[in-house]
Amino acid sequence: MIKAIITDIEGTTSSLSFVKDCLFPYARAHIGEFLRANFENEIVQKLLADVNAEVGKKLDLEQAITQLIQWIDDDKKITPLKSLQGLIWEAGYQRGELIGHLYEDAIRNLQNWKAEGFDLYVYSSGSVYAQKLLFAYTEAGDLTPLFSGYFDTHIGAKQDSSSYENIVAHIGLPAEHLLFLSDIEAELNAAQTAGLQTIWLTRDATPQSSAAHWQVSDFDAIELERFSHE
């Protein structure tokens, strides 16, 4: 029986194009000015130190900016980059230059599941800070009260089963009572290895009954009763 639901963001609750065509370019365009303006900020200093640790040498500010832009261009899921992107997006959301995109079916079902007593969580490669911003600044308003917790790469890589074991330990429920939603098969494989139930969101592709995980086109097609006897 499912007691808690963990959802991915990109391609699951939100369109890939919003992240790739809106959020990433926005961060790329503003990262240089943001770091130059906030260089003395304690949080920024810590993240720049994390960048140095990642590359194995001390970079000056301009070298760090160049490295971060290269990681953005290469779509690297590196923790200090994700954290910096979150800080940049915050300013964009607050100025009204960004509005978090969520599929209508995702909003409606998440709200229904919360009302029915399910605990909801988010697990994304984007920083927890960025996750909260996306759900806080949506056309449907602030949706952050729906969620009991958020996880990012600090808890582990999304394609490593140990990451899901860490999430299970954090939530405190048996793995078989947790349902993970994602559009990436390798992530679902890792979650399944850790004992979680899984559903594969295909969105624009036709679900295949022979897939390794139950495939659905959107949240409306999810039947939680399917797991009631497992």
Backbone torsions as a table, in degrees:
resi	resn	phi	psi	omega
1	MET	NA	132.5	-179.3
2	ILE	-78.9	131.4	177.3
3	LYS	-119.2	-20.0	178.9
4	ALA	-146.2	148.4	-177.3
5	ILE	-124.2	130.2	178.7
6	ILE	-114.2	125.4	-177.9
7	THR	-119.0	140.8	168.2
8	ASP	-73.2	171.3	178.3
9	ILE	-108.9	-69.5	-174.4
10	GLU	-59.2	123.3	178.1
11	GLY	78.2	-2.0	-177.7
12	THR	-117.6	-69.4	174.5
13	THR	-91.1	-21.7	-172.6
14	SER	-135.1	153.0	-177.8
15	SER	-72.0	144.3	175.1
16	LEU	-60.7	-34.4	-176.4
17	SER	-66.2	-32.8	178.7
18	PHE	-62.3	-43.9	-179.0
19	VAL	-71.2	-48.0	-173.1
20	LYS	-79.1	-34.1	-174.6
21	ASP	-100.7	-10.5	-178.8
22	CYS	-122.1	-61.8	-174.8
23	LEU	-66.2	-49.8	-177.0
24	PHE	-62.1	-48.3	178.2
25	PRO	-61.5	-34.4	178.8
26	TYR	-63.4	-45.8	179.0
27	ALA	-64.5	-41.0	-179.6
28	ARG	-62.1	-41.7	-177.2
29	ALA	-69.6	-27.1	-172.8
30	HIS	-110.3	-5.3	-171.9
31	ILE	-65.4	-37.3	179.9
32	GLY	-64.2	-51.6	-179.1
33	GLU	-64.1	-36.4	-179.9
34	PHE	-63.8	-46.6	-177.8
35	LEU	-69.0	-38.2	178.3
36	ARG	-65.6	-38.0	-178.5
37	ALA	-75.6	-26.1	-173.5
38	ASN	-118.9	22.4	-173.5
39	PHE	-57.7	-35.0	-177.3
40	GLU	-82.8	-8.1	-179.1
41	ASN	-63.8	135.5	-175.7
42	GLU	-61.2	-40.7	179.8
43	ILE	-65.6	-43.3	179.4
44	VAL	-63.4	-42.0	178.1
45	GLN	-59.3	-41.6	178.8
46	LYS	-64.3	-41.3	-179.2
47	LEU	-69.0	-35.7	176.4
48	LEU	-67.0	-35.0	174.9
49	ALA	-64.5	-36.6	176.9
50	ASP	-66.9	-34.7	175.4
51	VAL	-63.1	-45.5	178.3
52	ASN	-58.8	-42.3	179.7
53	ALA	-64.4	-36.1	-179.0
54	GLU	-66.3	-40.3	-178.1
55	VAL	-90.3	-12.0	176.6
56	GLY	81.3	17.8	176.9
57	LYS	-159.1	163.2	-178.8
58	LYS	-85.4	123.8	178.4
59	LEU	-105.5	144.6	170.5
60	ASP	-78.5	175.4	-172.5
61	LEU	-58.5	-46.7	-177.6
62	GLU	-66.5	-36.8	176.3
63	GLN	-65.4	-39.4	178.6
64	ALA	-64.5	-41.2	177.9
65	ILE	-61.4	-45.1	178.5
66	THR	-60.2	-42.7	179.9
67	GLN	-64.7	-43.9	-179.3
68	LEU	-63.9	-40.9	177.8
69	ILE	-64.2	-38.9	177.9
70	GLN	-63.3	-40.4	177.5
71	TRP	-64.0	-38.7	176.7
72	ILE	-62.5	-46.1	-179.6
73	ASP	-62.6	-32.9	-179.4
74	ASP	-89.8	2.7	-179.6
75	ASP	54.6	44.3	178.4
76	LYS	-78.9	138.2	179.1
77	LYS	-100.9	70.4	-175.6
78	ILE	-104.4	130.3	-168.0
79	THR	-56.0	-48.6	-179.8
80	PRO	-63.7	-32.9	175.6
81	LEU	-63.5	-46.8	-179.1
82	LYS	-60.7	-39.1	-179.9
83	SER	-66.9	-41.5	178.2
84	LEU	-66.1	-40.4	177.1
85	GLN	-58.0	-40.4	179.8
86	GLY	-60.5	-42.4	179.1
87	LEU	-64.1	-39.3	179.7
88	ILE	-69.2	-41.7	179.6
89	TRP	-65.6	-33.4	179.1
90	GLU	-55.7	-47.0	179.9
91	ALA	-61.7	-38.8	179.2
92	GLY	-66.0	-42.3	177.2
93	TYR	-63.5	-44.6	-176.9
94	GLN	-65.5	-31.0	178.1
95	ARG	-83.4	-3.8	-178.5
96	GLY	78.4	12.5	179.1
97	GLU	-84.0	-16.4	177.8
98	LEU	-129.6	141.2	173.1
99	ILE	-131.6	125.4	-176.7
100	GLY	-64.1	128.2	179.0
101	HIS	-91.0	129.7	172.9
102	LEU	-137.1	140.4	175.3
103	TYR	-65.7	140.3	-179.4
104	GLU	-59.0	-39.3	-179.7
105	ASP	-66.7	-32.1	177.6
106	ALA	-68.4	-46.0	179.0
107	ILE	-57.4	-50.5	-174.6
108	ARG	-62.1	-44.8	-177.8
109	ASN	-73.3	-36.5	176.0
110	LEU	-61.8	-42.0	177.6
111	GLN	-63.9	-41.7	179.4
112	ASN	-65.5	-44.0	-179.1
113	TRP	-64.0	-40.2	177.4
114	LYS	-61.4	-43.9	179.9
115	ALA	-64.5	-29.3	-179.8
116	GLU	-82.3	-4.2	174.9
117	GLY	102.6	6.2	177.6
118	PHE	-79.4	139.8	171.9
119	ASP	-82.2	136.0	-176.8
120	LEU	-115.8	139.2	179.3
121	TYR	-135.9	160.3	176.4
122	VAL	-120.8	137.7	172.9
123	TYR	-134.0	112.6	-177.1
124	SER	-141.4	156.7	176.4
125	SER	-71.7	-21.5	173.3
126	GLY	-68.9	150.1	-176.9
127	SER	-59.6	154.5	175.8
128	VAL	-55.1	-39.7	179.3
129	TYR	-59.2	-46.0	-180.0
130	ALA	-66.4	-36.9	178.0
131	GLN	-60.5	-47.7	-178.8
132	LYS	-63.3	-37.3	178.4
133	LEU	-63.3	-44.5	-178.5
134	LEU	-60.4	-42.8	-178.2
135	PHE	-79.9	-19.6	-180.0
136	ALA	-81.1	-31.9	-174.8
137	TYR	-115.0	70.7	179.0
138	THR	-114.1	166.2	176.4
139	GLU	-64.7	-21.3	178.4
140	ALA	-91.5	5.7	-179.5
141	GLY	95.9	-163.0	-177.8
142	ASP	-82.2	113.0	-178.4
143	LEU	-102.6	4.4	-177.9
144	THR	-61.3	-28.2	178.1
145	PRO	-63.5	-13.0	178.9
146	LEU	-69.6	-24.9	-166.8
147	PHE	-104.9	140.5	178.7
148	SER	-90.5	-13.8	-180.0
149	GLY	-178.7	164.3	-178.0
150	TYR	-134.8	144.7	178.3
151	PHE	-131.9	143.0	175.5
152	ASP	-134.1	-160.0	-175.1
153	THR	-70.4	-7.5	173.2
154	HIS	-63.2	-27.0	-180.0
155	ILE	-89.0	-9.0	178.6
156	GLY	134.0	163.1	179.5
157	ALA	-69.0	146.0	-172.3
158	LYS	-71.6	-14.5	179.6
159	GLN	-103.0	11.9	177.3
160	ASP	-106.1	127.7	-178.4
161	SER	-62.6	-29.4	180.0
162	SER	-62.5	-28.2	178.2
163	SER	-63.4	-40.5	-179.9
164	TYR	-73.5	-31.5	173.7
165	GLU	-64.0	-38.4	177.6
166	ASN	-65.2	-39.7	179.2
167	ILE	-65.4	-43.3	178.0
168	VAL	-57.4	-45.8	-179.6
169	ALA	-63.4	-37.5	-179.3
170	HIS	-68.9	-43.3	-178.3
171	ILE	-71.7	-36.6	176.0
172	GLY	85.2	20.9	174.9
173	LEU	-116.4	155.1	174.8
174	PRO	-58.5	142.3	-175.7
175	ALA	-55.5	-36.2	-176.7
176	GLU	-69.0	-11.5	177.6
177	HIS	-94.3	3.2	-179.6
178	LEU	-109.3	137.1	179.3
179	LEU	-115.5	127.4	179.4
180	PHE	-110.2	129.0	179.5
181	LEU	-109.6	129.4	179.6
182	SER	-158.1	164.4	175.4
183	ASP	-105.2	4.5	-175.8
184	ILE	-113.7	119.6	-176.1
185	GLU	-60.6	-41.5	-177.1
186	ALA	-63.2	-34.2	176.8
187	GLU	-68.4	-42.3	178.9
188	LEU	-64.5	-38.3	176.7
189	ASN	-60.5	-44.4	-179.1
190	ALA	-64.2	-42.5	179.0
191	ALA	-64.0	-42.0	-179.8
192	GLN	-64.4	-38.9	177.5
193	THR	-60.4	-34.1	179.1
194	ALA	-80.9	-1.3	175.4
195	GLY	99.6	2.1	-179.3
196	LEU	-79.3	155.2	168.3
197	GLN	-77.5	153.4	-174.7
198	THR	-139.4	150.1	170.8
199	ILE	-138.8	135.2	-177.1
200	TRP	-101.2	113.7	176.0
201	LEU	-83.2	120.8	-178.9
202	THR	-99.3	-19.8	179.4
203	ARG	52.0	-93.5	-173.0
204	ASP	-86.9	-5.8	179.3
205	ALA	-101.8	155.6	178.8
206	THR	-77.6	126.7	178.4
207	PRO	-57.7	143.0	179.4
208	GLN	-113.6	124.2	-177.7
209	SER	-67.9	-19.3	-177.6
210	SER	-91.5	2.1	-178.1
211	ALA	-66.0	159.0	-177.3
212	ALA	-68.1	-20.6	178.3
213	HIS	-129.0	152.3	177.8
214	TRP	-60.3	121.7	-178.8
215	GLN	-102.0	139.2	174.9
216	VAL	-136.6	153.0	-178.4
217	SER	-81.3	-27.3	179.5
218	ASP	-160.2	179.7	-176.7
219	PHE	-66.3	-28.5	-179.7
220	ASP	-63.6	-24.6	-178.0
221	ALA	-87.1	-2.1	-179.8
222	ILE	-79.2	125.2	178.3
223	GLU	-115.7	98.9	-178.1
224	LEU	-64.4	-24.7	178.9
225	GLU	-61.5	-21.8	179.0
226	ARG	-58.8	-26.7	-176.6
227	PHE	-98.4	1.8	-170.7
228	SER	-66.0	-22.2	-177.4
229	HIS	-110.9	10.0	-178.3
230	GLU	-92.8	NA	NA
